[in-house]
Amino acid sequence: MLPSCVPLAAFALMVTAIAAPLPKLDPPPSNGKVLLDQMRAGTYRQGTDWSPKLGWGDIPELLDRAGSAELLKTYPTNPISSLYIPTCAEGVMVMWLVEGVRQRNGFPSLSPELVPADGSVKATDPPDVVAARAYRTWWWKVKTMPPEKAREVDPLEGTGLRWR
């Protein structure tokens, strides 16, 4: 026969186990974070699916790095382009990727290069600074809109810049 305190101890142990908080699991990293980490480390390899798998939900994390001047070791390129860009700043790359998500076609242009829209330079700030400001402003305006409506708003409108 069991002592009378065993059932009471078992009950207390069960209550403690139920009441104890569950450990919080970290969510898996987003596609955008994984991609950016790979480009920084030089381990990014363009697959057979051509463009990175990014979606509307990746935009805020990408735009967090829009002002970065860090040169990437590897990065996505448009496979139909014959243009060779030997280096690319992380900030320019993330804006190019955001533009691809906005346009829903992966690669918004032949290369991740900002050029004057009309052949002349009007801004006093460097193009990447102007574009980063424009993309952040665009996201602030459209983030609560349905993506279909937000896609209609051009982040570079009025900046004098376009993607090559």
N, C-alpha and C positions, 0 to 999 in steps of 0.2 A: 504494500500500500504506500502511495506517495504522501510525503508530508504535506500538510495543508498550505504551505507557502509556495509550492511549486506551481500550481495553477495561477496563483496571483502573480508570481514572477514572470510566467509565460505571457500572461495578459499585459503586464507592464512593458515587456519587451516588444510585443506586437503593437501596442499603442505608440511606442517610441519610434518604431520602424515606419509606421504609417504617417506619423506627424512630422518626421524628419524631412527637410526640404530635399528635393531631387537635385542632383548636380546639374548646373546649366551647361548645355552643350553649345559650343560656338557654332554658328551657322557656317556652312561651307563658303569659301571665298567666291565672290561673284566672278563671272566670265571676264569682266573688265579688269578686275584686280589681278587675276591669273595672267591675263594677256600682258598687262603693263609690267608685272614682275618678270615675265619671260623676256620681254623686249629689253628691259634694263639689264638683265643677267646675260643676255646674248644667247638664250636657249630657245627663242621663238623660231619655229620652222613653219613656213607656209604650207598648209596641207593641200590635198586635192580638192577641198571644198572652196578654195580660193580665198574668200574673205572670212575674217573672224566672226564667230557666232556671238553677236552682240544684239541687245534689245533695248527698248525704251528705258527699262529699269537700270541699265548700266550708265546712262547719261550723267547723273549727278557725280558718280565716282570718277568718271572720265574727266569731267569738267573741273574736278578738284585739282587736277594736274595741268590745266590749260595754260598756266603761266610758266611751266617748267622749261628751262633752257637746257636741261641735261640731254646730252646726245645719246641716242639709243644705239645699242650694239647691233640689234637686228630689229626688223619691223616689217609689217605687211607691205606688199607692193601690188599694184594693179598689173596682173599678168598680161593684159592686152596692150600695155604701154611699152614703148621703146625708150622712154625717157629714163635716164639713170640718175638717181639722186644718191650721192655717196653717203650723206649723213642726214639725219632728221632729228630735230629737237622733239622731246617728249610732248611739249605743249602743242606744237603744230600737229603731231601725229594724233593726239587725242581729239583735237578739233576736227581733223579729217575723218576720224572714225565716227564721231558724233554726227557729222554731216552725212556719212554713209547710212547711219541708222535713221536719220531724219528723212533721207530720200528713199529708204528701204531698198537700196541696191548694193550694199556692201562697200563699193568704191565709188565715191561721188565724182571723181575726176581721174585723169591719167596719173597724177602724182600728188603727194602731200606737200604741195608748194603753193603759197599765197602769192598772187601777182596782182598788179594794178588792173582794175576792171576795164579801164578805158585807155590803158597804155601810159598813164601818167601817175605820179605819186603825189597825193595831196596831203597825206597825214604827216604830222611832225613826229609821231611815235612810230617805232618799228612795226611792220605789218603784223607780227605775231602778238604784240601787245594790243594793238587795235582789235584784232580778231578775237583774242581771249576776252576782252571787255565785251565785245559784241555777242559772243556765244553765251557768256554768263548772263548778260542782260536778256537775251532771247530766252534762256531757260527760266529765268525769274518770271518772265511774262507768260510763258506757255506751259509751265509744269503742271498746272491744274486743269488745263484744257484736255479734251480727248485727243489722243495722239493724231488722229486723222486731221483735226483742225490745226493742231500745233505744227504739223509738217508743212502746212501751207505758208507759214511765216519764215521768211528767209533771214537767218541770223546776220548775214553779211550785207544786207540791204542798207545802203546809205554810207557804207564804210569806204567805198572806192576799191574794194578788194574782191577777188574771186579765186576759186581753186583752179589751178592749171589743168 
